[in-house]
Amino acid sequence: MKEFVLWAHVVLASFWVGGMVFLSVVVAPFIRKKPYRDDFLLEATKRYSFYGTFITLALLFITGIALSFLYHGGMRRSVYEKLFLFAVILVLSLTHDLWAGPRAFVEPRYRTIARYMGIVNLFLGLLMVYMGVRIRTGY
């Protein structure tokens, strides 16, 4: 059971962080000068927002709490630290996806705000993965 929960957690984290990397490193540069840029990016980010933010983050929370109990018998300080960072990421993600992101297609100044929020979110996501590795290896 615990191996399945760990597997699901790793797959979800890969989808979440990998999706952000793919959008920022592959998709955005490719469509930057295309005439359909805004339409494509809006549709792609809406879909990713639903699956990558709402569904994936909810499941990561559930599997993360389960892993804490399955592998460590409960919550530890390092898990609480990760949960704090998770809360920051959740607020940032929701603000990006529901406020700055949609406005980025209407007002240019929001493009910059959304871009920087996305970059910060990606780095925080990578930090979360690092923290997960540290927790799993006994920190």
C-alpha positions in Angstrom: 0.0 0.0 0.0 2.6 2.5 1.0 4.7 1.9 -2.2 1.6 2.7 -4.3 1.0 5.9 -2.4 4.6 6.9 -2.8 4.4 6.0 -6.5 1.3 8.1 -6.9 2.9 11.0 -5.1 6.0 10.9 -7.3 3.9 10.7 -10.5 1.8 13.6 -9.3 4.8 15.7 -8.4 6.4 14.9 -11.8 3.2 16.0 -13.6 3.0 19.2 -11.6 6.6 20.4 -11.8 7.2 18.8 -15.2 4.1 20.6 -16.6 5.4 23.9 -15.4 8.9 23.2 -16.9 7.3 22.1 -20.2 5.1 25.1 -20.5 7.9 27.6 -19.7 10.8 25.9 -21.6 9.1 24.3 -24.6 5.6 25.7 -25.3 6.1 29.4 -24.5 9.2 29.9 -26.5 7.8 28.0 -29.4 4.6 30.0 -29.8 6.1 33.4 -28.8 6.0 34.8 -32.3 3.1 32.8 -33.7 -0.1 34.6 -34.7 -2.2 32.2 -32.6 0.0 32.7 -29.5 -2.6 34.1 -27.1 -5.4 31.7 -28.0 -3.1 28.7 -27.8 -1.5 29.8 -24.5 -4.8 30.6 -22.9 -6.3 27.2 -23.8 -3.1 25.3 -22.8 -2.8 27.1 -19.4 -6.5 26.7 -18.6 -6.2 23.0 -19.1 -3.0 22.7 -17.2 -4.4 24.9 -14.4 -7.3 22.6 -13.9 -5.3 19.4 -13.9 -1.9 20.7 -12.8 -3.0 23.0 -10.1 -6.5 22.1 -8.8 -6.5 18.3 -9.2 -2.8 17.6 -8.8 -2.2 19.8 -5.8 -5.2 18.4 -4.0 -4.0 14.8 -4.6 -0.4 15.8 -3.6 -1.7 17.1 -0.3 -3.6 13.9 0.4 -0.8 11.5 -0.7 1.7 13.6 1.2 -0.2 13.4 4.5 -0.7 9.7 3.9 3.0 9.2 3.3 3.9 11.0 6.5 1.8 8.5 8.5 2.7 5.4 6.4 6.5 6.0 6.5 7.0 8.0 9.7 4.0 7.2 11.9 2.8 10.8 11.9 3.8 14.4 11.3 7.4 15.6 11.8 8.9 19.1 11.8 10.1 18.6 8.2 6.6 17.7 7.1 5.2 20.8 8.8 7.8 22.9 7.0 6.8 21.3 3.7 3.1 21.9 4.5 3.9 25.6 5.1 5.6 25.8 1.7 2.7 24.0 0.2 0.3 26.6 1.5 2.5 29.4 0.0 2.5 27.6 -3.3 -1.2 27.0 -3.2 -1.9 30.7 -2.6 0.5 31.7 -5.3 -0.9 29.2 -7.8 -4.4 30.2 -7.2 -3.5 33.9 -7.5 -1.6 33.2 -10.7 -4.3 30.9 -12.3 -7.4 32.9 -11.2 -6.2 36.5 -11.2 -3.0 37.3 -13.0 -3.0 34.6 -15.7 -6.4 35.5 -17.2 -5.6 39.2 -17.1 -2.3 38.7 -18.8 -4.2 38.2 -22.1 -6.0 41.6 -21.7 -3.4 43.9 -20.1 0.3 43.7 -20.9 1.4 44.6 -17.3 -0.3 41.4 -16.0 1.8 39.4 -18.5 4.9 40.3 -16.5 3.2 39.7 -13.2 1.9 36.3 -14.3 5.3 35.4 -15.8 7.2 36.2 -12.5 4.6 34.4 -10.4 5.0 31.4 -12.6 8.8 31.5 -12.3 8.6 31.8 -8.5 6.1 29.0 -8.4 8.3 26.7 -10.5 11.3 27.3 -8.2 9.1 26.7 -5.1 7.9 23.5 -6.7 11.5 22.3 -7.3 12.2 23.2 -3.6 9.2 21.1 -2.6 10.6 18.1 -4.6 13.9 18.6 -2.9 12.2 18.7 0.5 10.3 15.5 -0.3 13.5 13.7 -1.2 15.1 14.9 2.1 12.0 13.7 4.1 12.0 10.4 2.3 15.7 9.8 3.0 15.3 10.4 6.7 15.7 14.2 7.3 
